[in-house]
């Protein structure tokens, strides 16, 4: 049985080109993209697997992400310019 690892992925929508770019903060240089959210997530899984396979082939340890980053959206009031 294989060990399971969990990684946070950042899905950034691309309003100009469409689709999503994806990065994995715990795995430097691990990036991918997808035309749809589903494709981006599937590509992220594949990119992570390839990244880990490369680490194993090089005899490197597999990073573990103990605390996952969290993203929230906040509203910030911006004062209007004085007339």
mmCIF file of the N, C-alpha and C atoms, coordinates in Angstrom:
data_MODEL
# 
_entry.id   MODEL 
# 
loop_
_atom_site.group_PDB 
_atom_site.id 
_atom_site.type_symbol 
_atom_site.label_atom_id 
_atom_site.label_alt_id 
_atom_site.label_comp_id 
_atom_site.label_asym_id 
_atom_site.label_entity_id 
_atom_site.label_seq_id 
_atom_site.pdbx_PDB_ins_code 
_atom_site.Cartn_x 
_atom_site.Cartn_y 
_atom_site.Cartn_z 
_atom_site.occupancy 
_atom_site.B_iso_or_equiv 
_atom_site.pdbx_formal_charge 
_atom_site.auth_seq_id 
_atom_site.auth_comp_id 
_atom_site.auth_asym_id 
_atom_site.auth_atom_id 
_atom_site.pdbx_PDB_model_num 
ATOM 1   N N  . UNK A 1 1  ? 0.852   -1.187 0.000   1.00 0.00 ? 1  UNK A N  1 
ATOM 2   C CA . UNK A 1 1  ? 0.000   0.000  0.000   1.00 0.00 ? 1  UNK A CA 1 
ATOM 3   C C  . UNK A 1 1  ? 0.892   1.242  0.000   1.00 0.00 ? 1  UNK A C  1 
ATOM 4   N N  . UNK A 1 2  ? 0.552   2.212  -0.806  1.00 0.00 ? 2  UNK A N  1 
ATOM 5   C CA . UNK A 1 2  ? 1.362   3.420  -0.895  1.00 0.00 ? 2  UNK A CA 1 
ATOM 6   C C  . UNK A 1 2  ? 0.920   4.445  0.147   1.00 0.00 ? 2  UNK A C  1 
ATOM 7   N N  . UNK A 1 3  ? 1.859   5.294  0.535   1.00 0.00 ? 3  UNK A N  1 
ATOM 8   C CA . UNK A 1 3  ? 1.573   6.347  1.498   1.00 0.00 ? 3  UNK A CA 1 
ATOM 9   C C  . UNK A 1 3  ? 0.888   7.509  0.789   1.00 0.00 ? 3  UNK A C  1 
ATOM 10  N N  . UNK A 1 4  ? -0.028  8.160  1.466   1.00 0.00 ? 4  UNK A N  1 
ATOM 11  C CA . UNK A 1 4  ? -0.751  9.299  0.909   1.00 0.00 ? 4  UNK A CA 1 
ATOM 12  C C  . UNK A 1 4  ? -0.169  10.600 1.464   1.00 0.00 ? 4  UNK A C  1 
ATOM 13  N N  . UNK A 1 5  ? 0.011   11.563 0.602   1.00 0.00 ? 5  UNK A N  1 
ATOM 14  C CA . UNK A 1 5  ? 0.439   12.897 0.997   1.00 0.00 ? 5  UNK A CA 1 
ATOM 15  C C  . UNK A 1 5  ? -0.644  13.874 0.569   1.00 0.00 ? 5  UNK A C  1 
ATOM 16  N N  . UNK A 1 6  ? -0.786  14.963 1.317   1.00 0.00 ? 6  UNK A N  1 
ATOM 17  C CA . UNK A 1 6  ? -1.741  16.004 0.965   1.00 0.00 ? 6  UNK A CA 1 
ATOM 18  C C  . UNK A 1 6  ? -0.984  17.310 0.782   1.00 0.00 ? 6  UNK A C  1 
ATOM 19  N N  . UNK A 1 7  ? -1.323  18.021 -0.291  1.00 0.00 ? 7  UNK A N  1 
ATOM 20  C CA . UNK A 1 7  ? -0.704  19.302 -0.580  1.00 0.00 ? 7  UNK A CA 1 
ATOM 21  C C  . UNK A 1 7  ? -1.778  20.309 -0.959  1.00 0.00 ? 7  UNK A C  1 
ATOM 22  N N  . UNK A 1 8  ? -1.606  21.533 -0.484  1.00 0.00 ? 8  UNK A N  1 
ATOM 23  C CA . UNK A 1 8  ? -2.466  22.623 -0.917  1.00 0.00 ? 8  UNK A CA 1 
ATOM 24  C C  . UNK A 1 8  ? -2.035  23.031 -2.317  1.00 0.00 ? 8  UNK A C  1 
ATOM 25  N N  . UNK A 1 9  ? -3.004  23.304 -3.164  1.00 0.00 ? 9  UNK A N  1 
ATOM 26  C CA . UNK A 1 9  ? -2.719  23.823 -4.501  1.00 0.00 ? 9  UNK A CA 1 
ATOM 27  C C  . UNK A 1 9  ? -3.405  25.183 -4.625  1.00 0.00 ? 9  UNK A C  1 
ATOM 28  N N  . UNK A 1 10 ? -2.745  26.084 -5.316  1.00 0.00 ? 10 UNK A N  1 
ATOM 29  C CA . UNK A 1 10 ? -3.300  27.412 -5.557  1.00 0.00 ? 10 UNK A CA 1 
ATOM 30  C C  . UNK A 1 10 ? -3.804  27.443 -6.992  1.00 0.00 ? 10 UNK A C  1 
ATOM 31  N N  . UNK A 1 11 ? -5.096  27.655 -7.153  1.00 0.00 ? 11 UNK A N  1 
ATOM 32  C CA . UNK A 1 11 ? -5.735  27.726 -8.466  1.00 0.00 ? 11 UNK A CA 1 
ATOM 33  C C  . UNK A 1 11 ? -6.020  29.192 -8.767  1.00 0.00 ? 11 UNK A C  1 
ATOM 34  N N  . UNK A 1 12 ? -5.294  29.730 -9.714  1.00 0.00 ? 12 UNK A N  1 
ATOM 35  C CA . UNK A 1 12 ? -5.426  31.149 -10.061 1.00 0.00 ? 12 UNK A CA 1 
ATOM 36  C C  . UNK A 1 12 ? -6.160  31.280 -11.390 1.00 0.00 ? 12 UNK A C  1 
ATOM 37  N N  . UNK A 1 13 ? -7.393  31.841 -11.390 1.00 0.00 ? 13 UNK A N  1 
ATOM 38  C CA . UNK A 1 13 ? -8.096  32.018 -12.660 1.00 0.00 ? 13 UNK A CA 1 
ATOM 39  C C  . UNK A 1 13 ? -7.365  33.025 -13.547 1.00 0.00 ? 13 UNK A C  1 
ATOM 40  N N  . UNK A 1 14 ? -7.400  32.785 -14.840 1.00 0.00 ? 14 UNK A N  1 
ATOM 41  C CA . UNK A 1 14 ? -6.782  33.687 -15.809 1.00 0.00 ? 14 UNK A CA 1 
ATOM 42  C C  . UNK A 1 14 ? -7.896  34.354 -16.607 1.00 0.00 ? 14 UNK A C  1 
ATOM 43  N N  . UNK A 1 15 ? -8.299  35.574 -16.211 1.00 0.00 ? 15 UNK A N  1 
ATOM 44  C CA . UNK A 1 15 ? -9.431  36.217 -16.873 1.00 0.00 ? 15 UNK A CA 1 
ATOM 45  C C  . UNK A 1 15 ? -9.180  36.558 -18.339 1.00 0.00 ? 15 UNK A C  1 
ATOM 46  N N  . UNK A 1 16 ? -7.935  36.750 -18.725 1.00 0.00 ? 16 UNK A N  1 
ATOM 47  C CA . UNK A 1 16 ? -7.624  37.104 -20.110 1.00 0.00 ? 16 UNK A CA 1 
ATOM 48  C C  . UNK A 1 16 ? -7.591  35.883 -21.026 1.00 0.00 ? 16 UNK A C  1 
ATOM 49  N N  . UNK A 1 17 ? -6.898  34.836 -20.603 1.00 0.00 ? 17 UNK A N  1 
ATOM 50  C CA . UNK A 1 17 ? -6.729  33.636 -21.432 1.00 0.00 ? 17 UNK A CA 1 
ATOM 51  C C  . UNK A 1 17 ? -7.799  32.586 -21.156 1.00 0.00 ? 17 UNK A C  1 
ATOM 52  N N  . UNK A 1 18 ? -8.421  32.660 -19.974 1.00 0.00 ? 18 UNK A N  1 
ATOM 53  C CA . UNK A 1 18 ? -9.344  31.618 -19.552 1.00 0.00 ? 18 UNK A CA 1 
ATOM 54  C C  . UNK A 1 18 ? -8.571  30.503 -18.869 1.00 0.00 ? 18 UNK A C  1 
ATOM 55  N N  . UNK A 1 19 ? -9.264  29.649 -18.189 1.00 0.00 ? 19 UNK A N  1 
ATOM 56  C CA . UNK A 1 19 ? -8.623  28.537 -17.505 1.00 0.00 ? 19 UNK A CA 1 
ATOM 57  C C  . UNK A 1 19 ? -7.984  28.966 -16.192 1.00 0.00 ? 19 UNK A C  1 
ATOM 58  N N  . UNK A 1 20 ? -7.102  28.100 -15.699 1.00 0.00 ? 20 UNK A N  1 
ATOM 59  C CA . UNK A 1 20 ? -6.481  28.290 -14.399 1.00 0.00 ? 20 UNK A CA 1 
ATOM 60  C C  . UNK A 1 20 ? -5.005  27.939 -14.468 1.00 0.00 ? 20 UNK A C  1 
ATOM 61  N N  . UNK A 1 21 ? -4.196  28.707 -13.763 1.00 0.00 ? 21 UNK A N  1 
ATOM 62  C CA . UNK A 1 21 ? -2.811  28.299 -13.527 1.00 0.00 ? 21 UNK A CA 1 
ATOM 63  C C  . UNK A 1 21 ? -2.767  27.735 -12.112 1.00 0.00 ? 21 UNK A C  1 
ATOM 64  N N  . UNK A 1 22 ? -1.899  26.762 -11.903 1.00 0.00 ? 22 UNK A N  1 
ATOM 65  C CA . UNK A 1 22 ? -1.860  26.046 -10.632 1.00 0.00 ? 22 UNK A CA 1 
ATOM 66  C C  . UNK A 1 22 ? -0.434  26.005 -10.119 1.00 0.00 ? 22 UNK A C  1 
ATOM 67  N N  . UNK A 1 23 ? -0.273  26.270 -8.827  1.00 0.00 ? 23 UNK A N  1 
ATOM 68  C CA . UNK A 1 23 ? 1.029   26.109 -8.185  1.00 0.00 ? 23 UNK A CA 1 
ATOM 69  C C  . UNK A 1 23 ? 0.845   25.318 -6.900  1.00 0.00 ? 23 UNK A C  1 
ATOM 70  N N  . UNK A 1 24 ? 1.946   24.680 -6.474  1.00 0.00 ? 24 UNK A N  1 
ATOM 71  C CA . UNK A 1 24 ? 1.944   23.886 -5.247  1.00 0.00 ? 24 UNK A CA 1 
ATOM 72  C C  . UNK A 1 24 ? 3.015   24.486 -4.344  1.00 0.00 ? 24 UNK A C  1 
ATOM 73  N N  . UNK A 1 25 ? 2.628   25.339 -3.385  1.00 0.00 ? 25 UNK A N  1 
ATOM 74  C CA . UNK A 1 25 ? 3.622   26.052 -2.583  1.00 0.00 ? 25 UNK A CA 1 
ATOM 75  C C  . UNK A 1 25 ? 4.639   25.156 -1.870  1.00 0.00 ? 25 UNK A C  1 
ATOM 76  N N  . UNK A 1 26 ? 4.238   23.983 -1.438  1.00 0.00 ? 26 UNK A N  1 
ATOM 77  C CA . UNK A 1 26 ? 5.155   23.093 -0.708  1.00 0.00 ? 26 UNK A CA 1 
ATOM 78  C C  . UNK A 1 26 ? 6.171   22.417 -1.623  1.00 0.00 ? 26 UNK A C  1 
ATOM 79  N N  . UNK A 1 27 ? 5.939   22.478 -2.942  1.00 0.00 ? 27 UNK A N  1 
ATOM 80  C CA . UNK A 1 27 ? 6.831   21.827 -3.903  1.00 0.00 ? 27 UNK A CA 1 
ATOM 81  C C  . UNK A 1 27 ? 7.342   22.895 -4.883  1.00 0.00 ? 27 UNK A C  1 
ATOM 82  N N  . UNK A 1 28 ? 8.432   23.569 -4.544  1.00 0.00 ? 28 UNK A N  1 
ATOM 83  C CA . UNK A 1 28 ? 8.934   24.659 -5.388  1.00 0.00 ? 28 UNK A CA 1 
ATOM 84  C C  . UNK A 1 28 ? 9.110   24.240 -6.840  1.00 0.00 ? 28 UNK A C  1 
ATOM 85  N N  . UNK A 1 29 ? 8.580   25.044 -7.744  1.00 0.00 ? 29 UNK A N  1 
ATOM 86  C CA . UNK A 1 29 ? 8.696   24.760 -9.171  1.00 0.00 ? 29 UNK A CA 1 
ATOM 87  C C  . UNK A 1 29 ? 7.626   23.835 -9.714  1.00 0.00 ? 29 UNK A C  1 
ATOM 88  N N  . UNK A 1 30 ? 6.722   23.368 -8.863  1.00 0.00 ? 30 UNK A N  1 
ATOM 89  C CA . UNK A 1 30 ? 5.648   22.476 -9.311  1.00 0.00 ? 30 UNK A CA 1 
ATOM 90  C C  . UNK A 1 30 ? 4.466   23.336 -9.739  1.00 0.00 ? 30 UNK A C  1 
ATOM 91  N N  . UNK A 1 31 ? 4.314   23.478 -11.060 1.00 0.00 ? 31 UNK A N  1 
ATOM 92  C CA . UNK A 1 31 ? 3.260   24.300 -11.642 1.00 0.00 ? 31 UNK A CA 1 
ATOM 93  C C  . UNK A 1 31 ? 2.598   23.540 -12.784 1.00 0.00 ? 31 UNK A C  1 
ATOM 94  N N  . UNK A 1 32 ? 1.342   23.891 -13.049 1.00 0.00 ? 32 UNK A N  1 
ATOM 95  C CA . UNK A 1 32 ? 0.628   23.340 -14.189 1.00 0.00 ? 32 UNK A CA 1 
ATOM 96  C C  . UNK A 1 32 ? -0.512  24.289 -14.524 1.00 0.00 ? 32 UNK A C  1 
ATOM 97  N N  . UNK A 1 33 ? -1.407  23.865 -15.378 1.00 0.00 ? 33 UNK A N  1 
ATOM 98  C CA . UNK A 1 33 ? -2.560  24.687 -15.745 1.00 0.00 ? 33 UNK A CA 1 
ATOM 99  C C  . UNK A 1 33 ? -3.662  23.786 -16.265 1.00 0.00 ? 33 UNK A C  1 
ATOM 100 N N  . UNK A 1 34 ? -4.831  24.362 -16.488 1.00 0.00 ? 34 UNK A N  1 
ATOM 101 C CA . UNK A 1 34 ? -5.940  23.622 -17.064 1.00 0.00 ? 34 UNK A CA 1 
ATOM 102 C C  . UNK A 1 34 ? -6.976  24.587 -17.606 1.00 0.00 ? 34 UNK A C  1 
ATOM 103 N N  . UNK A 1 35 ? -7.685  24.158 -18.625 1.00 0.00 ? 35 UNK A N  1 
ATOM 104 C CA . UNK A 1 35 ? -8.714  25.001 -19.238 1.00 0.00 ? 35 UNK A CA 1 
ATOM 105 C C  . UNK A 1 35 ? -9.967  25.105 -18.377 1.00 0.00 ? 35 UNK A C  1 
ATOM 106 N N  . UNK A 1 36 ? -10.207 24.085 -17.549 1.00 0.00 ? 36 UNK A N  1 
ATOM 107 C CA . UNK A 1 36 ? -11.348 24.087 -16.634 1.00 0.00 ? 36 UNK A CA 1 
ATOM 108 C C  . UNK A 1 36 ? -10.827 23.802 -15.233 1.00 0.00 ? 36 UNK A C  1 
ATOM 109 N N  . UNK A 1 37 ? -11.668 24.047 -14.245 1.00 0.00 ? 37 UNK A N  1 
ATOM 110 C CA . UNK A 1 37 ? -11.283 23.764 -12.864 1.00 0.00 ? 37 UNK A CA 1 
ATOM 111 C C  . UNK A 1 37 ? -10.962 22.277 -12.694 1.00 0.00 ? 37 UNK A C  1 
ATOM 112 N N  . UNK A 1 38 ? -11.792 21.426 -13.269 1.00 0.00 ? 38 UNK A N  1 
ATOM 113 C CA . UNK A 1 38 ? -11.586 19.979 -13.155 1.00 0.00 ? 38 UNK A CA 1 
ATOM 114 C C  . UNK A 1 38 ? -10.269 19.561 -13.801 1.00 0.00 ? 38 UNK A C  1 
ATOM 115 N N  . UNK A 1 39 ? -9.989  20.106 -14.986 1.00 0.00 ? 39 UNK A N  1 
ATOM 116 C CA . UNK A 1 39 ? -8.743  19.775 -15.680 1.00 0.00 ? 39 UNK A CA 1 
ATOM 117 C C  . UNK A 1 39 ? -7.531  20.287 -14.895 1.00 0.00 ? 39 UNK A C  1 
ATOM 118 N N  . UNK A 1 40 ? -7.643  21.478 -14.325 1.00 0.00 ? 40 UNK A N  1 
ATOM 119 C CA . UNK A 1 40 ? -6.539  22.041 -13.539 1.00 0.00 ? 40 UNK A CA 1 
ATOM 120 C C  . UNK A 1 40 ? -6.238  21.164 -12.326 1.00 0.00 ? 40 UNK A C  1 
ATOM 121 N N  . UNK A 1 41 ? -7.275  20.676 -11.650 1.00 0.00 ? 41 UNK A N  1 
ATOM 122 C CA . UNK A 1 41 ? -7.085  19.814 -10.483 1.00 0.00 ? 41 UNK A CA 1 
ATOM 123 C C  . UNK A 1 41 ? -6.464  18.485 -10.901 1.00 0.00 ? 41 UNK A C  1 
ATOM 124 N N  . UNK A 1 42 ? -6.963  17.888 -11.978 1.00 0.00 ? 42 UNK A N  1 
ATOM 125 C CA . UNK A 1 42 ? -6.394  16.621 -12.475 1.00 0.00 ? 42 UNK A CA 1 
ATOM 126 C C  . UNK A 1 42 ? -4.928  16.813 -12.862 1.00 0.00 ? 42 UNK A C  1 
ATOM 127 N N  . UNK A 1 43 ? -4.621  17.925 -13.531 1.00 0.00 ? 43 UNK A N  1 
ATOM 128 C CA . UNK A 1 43 ? -3.240  18.194 -13.924 1.00 0.00 ? 43 UNK A CA 1 
ATOM 129 C C  . UNK A 1 43 ? -2.354  18.441 -12.710 1.00 0.00 ? 43 UNK A C  1 
ATOM 130 N N  . UNK A 1 44 ? -2.924  19.035 -11.656 1.00 0.00 ? 44 UNK A N  1 
ATOM 131 C CA . UNK A 1 44 ? -2.172  19.257 -10.425 1.00 0.00 ? 44 UNK A CA 1 
ATOM 132 C C  . UNK A 1 44 ? -1.790  17.920 -9.792  1.00 0.00 ? 44 UNK A C  1 
ATOM 133 N N  . UNK A 1 45 ? -2.727  16.984 -9.756  1.00 0.00 ? 45 UNK A N  1 
ATOM 134 C CA . UNK A 1 45 ? -2.417  15.654 -9.209  1.00 0.00 ? 45 UNK A CA 1 
ATOM 135 C C  . UNK A 1 45 ? -1.279  14.998 -9.992  1.00 0.00 ? 45 UNK A C  1 
ATOM 136 N N  . UNK A 1 46 ? -1.360  15.081 -11.310 1.00 0.00 ? 46 UNK A N  1 
ATOM 137 C CA . UNK A 1 46 ? -0.327  14.483 -12.154 1.00 0.00 ? 46 UNK A CA 1 
ATOM 138 C C  . UNK A 1 46 ? 1.018   15.182 -11.954 1.00 0.00 ? 46 UNK A C  1 
ATOM 139 N N  . UNK A 1 47 ? 1.012   16.505 -11.862 1.00 0.00 ? 47 UNK A N  1 
ATOM 140 C CA . UNK A 1 47 ? 2.252   17.257 -11.666 1.00 0.00 ? 47 UNK A CA 1 
ATOM 141 C C  . UNK A 1 47 ? 2.893   16.902 -10.325 1.00 0.00 ? 47 UNK A C  1 
ATOM 142 N N  . UNK A 1 48 ? 2.080   16.767 -9.280  1.00 0.00 ? 48 UNK A N  1 
ATOM 143 C CA . UNK A 1 48 ? 2.598   16.402 -7.957  1.00 0.00 ? 48 UNK A CA 1 
ATOM 144 C C  . UNK A 1 48 ? 3.195   15.003 -8.002  1.00 0.00 ? 48 UNK A C  1 
ATOM 145 N N  . UNK A 1 49 ? 2.499   14.057 -8.647  1.00 0.00 ? 49 UNK A N  1 
ATOM 146 C CA . UNK A 1 49 ? 3.020   12.696 -8.746  1.00 0.00 ? 49 UNK A CA 1 
ATOM 147 C C  . UNK A 1 49 ? 4.355   12.674 -9.480  1.00 0.00 ? 49 UNK A C  1 
ATOM 148 N N  . UNK A 1 50 ? 4.456   13.409 -10.578 1.00 0.00 ? 50 UNK A N  1 
ATOM 149 C CA . UNK A 1 50 ? 5.715   13.466 -11.339 1.00 0.00 ? 50 UNK A CA 1 
ATOM 150 C C  . UNK A 1 50 ? 6.822   14.095 -10.512 1.00 0.00 ? 50 UNK A C  1 
ATOM 151 N N  . UNK A 1 51 ? 6.498   15.144 -9.782  1.00 0.00 ? 51 UNK A N  1 
ATOM 152 C CA . UNK A 1 51 ? 7.468   15.824 -8.935  1.00 0.00 ? 51 UNK A CA 1 
ATOM 153 C C  . UNK A 1 51 ? 8.018   14.849 -7.887  1.00 0.00 ? 51 UNK A C  1 
ATOM 154 N N  . UNK A 1 52 ? 7.103   14.127 -7.238  1.00 0.00 ? 52 UNK A N  1 
ATOM 155 C CA . UNK A 1 52 ? 7.515   13.178 -6.194  1.00 0.00 ? 52 UNK A CA 1 
ATOM 156 C C  . UNK A 1 52 ? 8.322   12.030 -6.794  1.00 0.00 ? 52 UNK A C  1 
ATOM 157 N N  . UNK A 1 53 ? 7.919   11.537 -7.955  1.00 0.00 ? 53 UNK A N  1 
ATOM 158 C CA . UNK A 1 53 ? 8.694   10.481 -8.611  1.00 0.00 ? 53 UNK A CA 1 
ATOM 159 C C  . UNK A 1 53 ? 10.114  10.952 -8.899  1.00 0.00 ? 53 UNK A C  1 
ATOM 160 N N  . UNK A 1 54 ? 10.265  12.222 -9.313  1.00 0.00 ? 54 UNK A N  1 
ATOM 161 C CA . UNK A 1 54 ? 11.590  12.781 -9.548  1.00 0.00 ? 54 UNK A CA 1 
ATOM 162 C C  . UNK A 1 54 ? 12.412  12.842 -8.274  1.00 0.00 ? 54 UNK A C  1 
ATOM 163 N N  . UNK A 1 55 ? 11.781  13.238 -7.174  1.00 0.00 ? 55 UNK A N  1 
ATOM 164 C CA . UNK A 1 55 ? 12.489  13.267 -5.891  1.00 0.00 ? 55 UNK A CA 1 
ATOM 165 C C  . UNK A 1 55 ? 12.960  11.869 -5.499  1.00 0.00 ? 55 UNK A C  1 
ATOM 166 N N  . UNK A 1 56 ? 12.073  10.896 -5.634  1.00 0.00 ? 56 UNK A N  1 
ATOM 167 C CA . UNK A 1 56 ? 12.428  9.518  -5.275  1.00 0.00 ? 56 UNK A CA 1 
ATOM 168 C C  . UNK A 1 56 ? 13.563  8.995  -6.150  1.00 0.00 ? 56 UNK A C  1 
ATOM 169 N N  . UNK A 1 57 ? 13.522  9.301  -7.440  1.00 0.00 ? 57 UNK A N  1 
ATOM 170 C CA . UNK A 1 57 ? 14.576  8.846  -8.357  1.00 0.00 ? 57 UNK A CA 1 
ATOM 171 C C  . UNK A 1 57 ? 15.922  9.458  -7.994  1.00 0.00 ? 57 UNK A C  1 
ATOM 172 N N  . UNK A 1 58 ? 15.889  10.679 -7.448  1.00 0.00 ? 58 UNK A N  1 
ATOM 173 C CA . UNK A 1 58 ? 17.126  11.361 -7.057  1.00 0.00 ? 58 UNK A CA 1 
ATOM 174 C C  . UNK A 1 58 ? 17.529  11.067 -5.614  1.00 0.00 ? 58 UNK A C  1 
ATOM 175 N N  . UNK A 1 59 ? 16.749  10.226 -4.919  1.00 0.00 ? 59 UNK A N  1 
ATOM 176 C CA . UNK A 1 59 ? 17.061  9.891  -3.536  1.00 0.00 ? 59 UNK A CA 1 
ATOM 177 C C  . UNK A 1 59 ? 16.777  11.023 -2.563  1.00 0.00 ? 59 UNK A C  1 
ATOM 178 N N  . UNK A 1 60 ? 15.923  11.948 -2.966  1.00 0.00 ? 60 UNK A N  1 
ATOM 179 C CA . UNK A 1 60 ? 15.585  13.099 -2.121  1.00 0.00 ? 60 UNK A CA 1 
ATOM 180 C C  . UNK A 1 60 ? 14.358  12.783 -1.264  1.00 0.00 ? 60 UNK A C  1 
ATOM 181 N N  . UNK A 1 61 ? 14.233  13.432 -0.101  1.00 0.00 ? 61 UNK A N  1 
ATOM 182 C CA . UNK A 1 61 ? 13.045  13.208 0.736   1.00 0.00 ? 61 UNK A CA 1 
ATOM 183 C C  . UNK A 1 61 ? 11.811  13.878 0.123   1.00 0.00 ? 61 UNK A C  1 
ATOM 184 N N  . UNK A 1 62 ? 10.662  13.334 0.434   1.00 0.00 ? 62 UNK A N  1 
ATOM 185 C CA . UNK A 1 62 ? 9.390   13.894 -0.032  1.00 0.00 ? 62 UNK A CA 1 
ATOM 186 C C  . UNK A 1 62 ? 8.923   14.904 1.009   1.00 0.00 ? 62 UNK A C  1 
ATOM 187 N N  . UNK A 1 63 ? 8.736   16.167 0.616   1.00 0.00 ? 63 UNK A N  1 
ATOM 188 C CA . UNK A 1 63 ? 8.266   17.166 1.578   1.00 0.00 ? 63 UNK A CA 1 
ATOM 189 C C  . UNK A 1 63 ? 6.863   16.827 2.077   1.00 0.00 ? 63 UNK A C  1 
ATOM 190 N N  . UNK A 1 64 ? 6.654   17.033 3.359   1.00 0.00 ? 64 UNK A N  1 
ATOM 191 C CA . UNK A 1 64 ? 5.323   16.858 3.932   1.00 0.00 ? 64 UNK A CA 1 
ATOM 192 C C  . UNK A 1 64 ? 4.785   18.229 4.299   1.00 0.00 ? 64 UNK A C  1 
ATOM 193 N N  . UNK A 1 65 ? 3.567   18.478 3.941   1.00 0.00 ? 65 UNK A N  1 
ATOM 194 C CA . UNK A 1 65 ? 2.916   19.738 4.289   1.00 0.00 ? 65 UNK A CA 1 
ATOM 195 C C  . UNK A 1 65 ? 2.071   19.481 5.525   1.00 0.00 ? 65 UNK A C  1 
ATOM 196 N N  . UNK A 1 66 ? 2.570   19.921 6.664   1.00 0.00 ? 66 UNK A N  1 
ATOM 197 C CA . UNK A 1 66 ? 1.887   19.658 7.932   1.00 0.00 ? 66 UNK A CA 1 
ATOM 198 C C  . UNK A 1 66 ? 0.694   20.604 8.113   1.00 0.00 ? 66 UNK A C  1 
ATOM 199 N N  . UNK A 1 67 ? 0.928   21.891 7.931   1.00 0.00 ? 67 UNK A N  1 
ATOM 200 C CA . UNK A 1 67 ? -0.137  22.893 8.044   1.00 0.00 ? 67 UNK A CA 1 
ATOM 201 C C  . UNK A 1 67 ? -0.399  23.451 6.657   1.00 0.00 ? 67 UNK A C  1 
ATOM 202 N N  . UNK A 1 68 ? -1.611  23.321 6.188   1.00 0.00 ? 68 UNK A N  1 
ATOM 203 C CA . UNK A 1 68 ? -1.959  23.789 4.857   1.00 0.00 ? 68 UNK A CA 1 
ATOM 204 C C  . UNK A 1 68 ? -2.239  25.291 4.874   1.00 0.00 ? 68 UNK A C  1 
ATOM 205 N N  . UNK A 1 69 ? -1.725  26.010 3.862   1.00 0.00 ? 69 UNK A N  1 
ATOM 206 C CA . UNK A 1 69 ? -2.046  27.434 3.782   1.00 0.00 ? 69 UNK A CA 1 
ATOM 207 C C  . UNK A 1 69 ? -3.541  27.625 3.559   1.00 0.00 ? 69 UNK A C  1 
ATOM 208 N N  . UNK A 1 70 ? -4.037  28.745 4.004   1.00 0.00 ? 70 UNK A N  1 
ATOM 209 C CA . UNK A 1 70 ? -5.450  29.061 3.813   1.00 0.00 ? 70 UNK A CA 1 
ATOM 210 C C  . UNK A 1 70 ? -5.560  30.393 3.089   1.00 0.00 ? 70 UNK A C  1 
ATOM 211 N N  . UNK A 1 71 ? -6.520  30.502 2.227   1.00 0.00 ? 71 UNK A N  1 
ATOM 212 C CA . UNK A 1 71 ? -6.779  31.749 1.516   1.00 0.00 ? 71 UNK A CA 1 
ATOM 213 C C  . UNK A 1 71 ? -8.214  32.167 1.787   1.00 0.00 ? 71 UNK A C  1 
ATOM 214 N N  . UNK A 1 72 ? -8.388  33.436 2.071   1.00 0.00 ? 72 UNK A N  1 
ATOM 215 C CA . UNK A 1 72 ? -9.719  33.993 2.241   1.00 0.00 ? 72 UNK A CA 1 
ATOM 216 C C  . UNK A 1 72 ? -9.776  35.293 1.450   1.00 0.00 ? 72 UNK A C  1 
ATOM 217 N N  . UNK A 1 73 ? -10.971 35.742 1.186   1.00 0.00 ? 73 UNK A N  1 
ATOM 218 C CA . UNK A 1 73 ? -11.175 37.019 0.506   1.00 0.00 ? 73 UNK A CA 1 
ATOM 219 C C  . UNK A 1 73 ? -11.697 38.000 1.546   1.00 0.00 ? 73 UNK A C  1 
ATOM 220 N N  . UNK A 1 74 ? -11.047 39.159 1.650   1.00 0.00 ? 74 UNK A N  1 
ATOM 221 C CA . UNK A 1 74 ? -11.502 40.177 2.578   1.00 0.00 ? 74 UNK A CA 1 
ATOM 222 C C  . UNK A 1 74 ? -11.811 41.459 1.816   1.00 0.00 ? 74 UNK A C  1 
ATOM 223 N N  . UNK A 1 75 ? -12.717 42.256 2.349   1.00 0.00 ? 75 UNK A N  1 
ATOM 224 C CA . UNK A 1 75 ? -13.042 43.552 1.782   1.00 0.00 ? 75 UNK A CA 1 
ATOM 225 C C  . UNK A 1 75 ? -12.307 44.622 2.560   1.00 0.00 ? 75 UNK A C  1 
ATOM 226 N N  . UNK A 1 76 ? -11.758 45.590 1.850   1.00 0.00 ? 76 UNK A N  1 
ATOM 227 C CA . UNK A 1 76 ? -11.028 46.672 2.485   1.00 0.00 ? 76 UNK A CA 1 
ATOM 228 C C  . UNK A 1 76 ? -11.579 47.989 1.956   1.00 0.00 ? 76 UNK A C  1 
ATOM 229 N N  . UNK A 1 77 ? -12.083 48.852 2.834   1.00 0.00 ? 77 UNK A N  1 
ATOM 230 C CA . UNK A 1 77 ? -12.593 50.134 2.363   1.00 0.00 ? 77 UNK A CA 1 
ATOM 231 C C  . UNK A 1 77 ? -11.430 51.017 1.894   1.00 0.00 ? 77 UNK A C  1 
ATOM 232 N N  . UNK A 1 78 ? -11.637 51.722 0.811   1.00 0.00 ? 78 UNK A N  1 
ATOM 233 C CA . UNK A 1 78 ? -10.642 52.633 0.292   1.00 0.00 ? 78 UNK A CA 1 
ATOM 234 C C  . UNK A 1 78 ? -11.232 54.033 0.349   1.00 0.00 ? 78 UNK A C  1 
ATOM 235 N N  . UNK A 1 79 ? -10.556 54.958 1.041   1.00 0.00 ? 79 UNK A N  1 
ATOM 236 C CA . UNK A 1 79 ? -11.121 56.300 1.139   1.00 0.00 ? 79 UNK A CA 1 
ATOM 237 C C  . UNK A 1 79 ? -11.169 56.982 -0.228  1.00 0.00 ? 79 UNK A C  1 
ATOM 238 N N  . UNK A 1 80 ? -12.175 57.781 -0.424  1.00 0.00 ? 80 UNK A N  1 
ATOM 239 C CA . UNK A 1 80 ? -12.265 58.523 -1.687  1.00 0.00 ? 80 UNK A CA 1 
ATOM 240 C C  . UNK A 1 80 ? -11.378 59.746 -1.609  1.00 0.00 ? 80 UNK A C  1 
ATOM 241 N N  . UNK A 1 81 ? -10.903 60.192 -2.741  1.00 0.00 ? 81 UNK A N  1 
ATOM 242 C CA . UNK A 1 81 ? -10.039 61.361 -2.788  1.00 0.00 ? 81 UNK A CA 1 
ATOM 243 C C  . UNK A 1 81 ? -10.835 62.600 -2.429  1.00 0.00 ? 81 UNK A C  1 
ATOM 244 N N  . UNK A 1 82 ? -10.216 63.500 -1.675  1.00 0.00 ? 82 UNK A N  1 
ATOM 245 C CA . UNK A 1 82 ? -10.876 64.748 -1.296  1.00 0.00 ? 82 UNK A CA 1 
ATOM 246 C C  . UNK A 1 82 ? -11.038 65.633 -2.533  1.00 0.00 ? 82 UNK A C  1 
ATOM 247 N N  . UNK A 1 83 ? -12.150 66.291 -2.612  1.00 0.00 ? 83 UNK A N  1 
ATOM 248 C CA . UNK A 1 83 ? -12.435 67.144 -3.769  1.00 0.00 ? 83 UNK A CA 1 
ATOM 249 C C  . UNK A 1 83 ? -11.776 68.494 -3.626  1.00 0.00 ? 83 UNK A C  1 
# 
